[in-house]
Amino acid sequence: MGERRNHERFDLSVDIKVMDEGGRTTLGITQNFSDGGALVQVDLEPPPAVGTVMSLQIHDPGSAFERPVLKARVIRVSAEGIAFELLHE
């Protein structure tokens, strides 16, 4: 089976806020990131269902700038973390 990715992935460990539409917010750490998505190690119980739309925001409390909030769809939940597809609006 060949590589199906459309975007180059970069191993990147960044603190990230993961927010659901119900207002639940938790911190996670990215495992990798690309223009098309991210793999995030995060402890959410229960884990979100595949297809759930959530929001992601880089967590940088020392910054004077508000980081953009990105909409993302859950495409896989595994022991590695939650794989998100970024929704470019």
C-alpha positions as CSV (number, residue, x, y, z in Angstrom):
1,M,0.0,0.0,0.0
2,G,1.5,3.4,-1.0
3,E,1.6,6.6,0.9
4,R,-1.7,8.4,0.6
5,R,-0.7,11.7,2.1
6,N,-1.1,14.9,0.2
7,H,1.1,17.0,2.5
8,E,4.5,16.5,4.0
9,R,4.5,15.7,7.7
10,F,6.9,17.2,10.2
11,D,7.7,15.7,13.6
12,L,6.8,18.6,15.9
13,S,6.1,18.6,19.6
14,V,3.9,21.6,20.5
15,D,1.5,22.2,23.3
16,I,-2.0,22.5,21.9
17,K,-5.4,23.2,23.2
18,V,-8.1,20.8,22.0
19,M,-11.7,22.1,22.3
20,D,-15.0,20.4,21.5
21,E,-18.2,22.1,20.7
22,G,-19.6,21.4,24.2
23,G,-16.9,23.6,25.7
24,R,-14.6,20.9,27.0
25,T,-11.0,22.0,26.7
26,T,-7.9,20.0,27.4
27,L,-4.2,20.3,26.6
28,G,-2.3,17.9,24.3
29,I,1.0,17.6,22.5
30,T,1.4,17.3,18.8
31,Q,3.3,14.3,17.5
32,N,3.4,15.6,13.9
33,F,1.9,18.3,11.9
34,S,1.3,19.1,8.2
35,D,-0.8,21.5,6.1
36,G,-3.5,18.9,6.1
37,G,-3.6,17.7,9.6
38,A,-2.1,16.8,12.9
39,L,-1.6,13.8,15.2
40,V,-2.2,14.9,18.8
41,Q,-1.5,13.0,22.0
42,V,-4.3,14.0,24.3
43,D,-6.2,12.4,27.1
44,L,-9.9,12.8,26.4
45,E,-12.4,10.4,28.1
46,P,-14.4,9.4,26.4
47,P,-12.4,9.9,23.2
48,P,-14.2,11.8,20.4
49,A,-15.9,9.8,17.6
50,V,-14.4,9.7,14.1
51,G,-16.0,12.6,12.2
52,T,-16.3,14.9,15.2
53,V,-15.3,18.5,14.5
54,M,-13.2,20.1,17.1
55,S,-11.0,23.2,17.4
56,L,-7.2,23.3,17.9
57,Q,-5.1,26.2,19.1
58,I,-1.4,26.4,19.9
59,H,-1.0,26.8,23.6
60,D,1.5,29.5,24.3
61,P,0.6,31.4,27.5
62,G,3.7,33.5,27.4
63,S,2.9,35.0,24.1
64,A,1.4,38.5,23.7
65,F,-0.5,37.3,20.6
66,E,-3.7,35.2,20.4
67,R,-3.0,32.1,18.3
68,P,-5.5,31.3,15.5
69,V,-8.1,28.6,16.2
70,L,-8.2,25.9,13.6
71,K,-11.2,23.7,12.9
72,A,-10.3,20.0,12.5
73,R,-12.2,16.7,12.0
74,V,-11.2,13.6,13.9
75,I,-10.2,10.9,11.3
76,R,-8.6,8.3,13.6
77,V,-8.4,7.5,17.3
78,S,-5.6,5.2,18.4
79,A,-3.1,4.5,21.1
80,E,-0.8,7.0,19.3
81,G,-3.3,9.8,19.7
82,I,-6.0,11.5,17.8
83,A,-5.4,12.2,14.1
84,F,-7.1,15.4,12.9
85,E,-7.8,16.6,9.3
86,L,-7.6,20.4,9.2
87,L,-10.7,22.0,7.7
88,H,-9.6,24.9,5.6
89,E,-12.5,27.3,5.5
